[in-house]
Amino acid sequence: MTKSTVRMLLAAAAAIVIAPSAVTAQGGDAALIASAQSAAPASVSAKATIMTADAKGAMQVVRKGTNGWTCMPDSPATPGPDPMCFDANAGKWAEAWIGHKTPPAGAVGVMYMLEGGTDASNVDPYATKPTAENAWVKTGPHVMIVGSKEVLSGYPSGAMPDTAAPYVMWAGTPYAHLMVPVGSKP
């Protein structure tokens, strides 16, 4: 994933952005790395690139990885834990979402959020706060499968799903993806 892709992901998903200075005061790079690695199984996160943004939004590599995965630490600005790890295809999907473009065909990606996620609208990919119309849902630890319309078949896609079972988030949009809750970290 390119630095510009990650920069766009962080800029558009401001709830996920974390300024290193906020965590540095709480434990430095070791705290950033531990938070970011908590998003995925150790077999993924131990060799992932850890990235965050500085106070101006410029991307910073905290640790260069070797396995093609990127992890970002929790943001203290959000109400819930939301560190995440994603593969290169999920990065392409996120870049399309952020840019209001069609995600690339045939690029199925995986995103881990094993610490949970900051709550979000289940129907509006661009909602920033709950309203009576945007079906805000609470999510716990989960994995997201993005970039495949075929994988969504047969899963609930209504506005207010049971988030304890797999469901389609953002159904009817180009960014529809499968949310797969997990009971605990592997």
Secondary structure as GFF3:
##gff-version 3
##sequence-region A 1 186
A	DSSP	alpha_helix	3	12	.	.	.	ID=ss1
A	DSSP	alpha_helix	20	37	.	.	.	ID=ss2
A	DSSP	alpha_helix	42	45	.	.	.	ID=ss3
A	DSSP	beta_strand	49	53	.	.	.	ID=ss4
A	DSSP	beta_strand	59	63	.	.	.	ID=ss5
A	DSSP	beta_strand	70	72	.	.	.	ID=ss6
A	DSSP	beta_strand	84	86	.	.	.	ID=ss7
A	DSSP	alpha_helix	88	98	.	.	.	ID=ss8
A	DSSP	beta_strand	109	113	.	.	.	ID=ss9
A	DSSP	beta_strand	117	121	.	.	.	ID=ss10
A	DSSP	beta_strand	136	139	.	.	.	ID=ss11
A	DSSP	beta_strand	142	146	.	.	.	ID=ss12
A	DSSP	three_ten_helix	150	152	.	.	.	ID=ss13
A	DSSP	beta_strand	167	169	.	.	.	ID=ss14
A	DSSP	beta_strand	177	181	.	.	.	ID=ss15
###
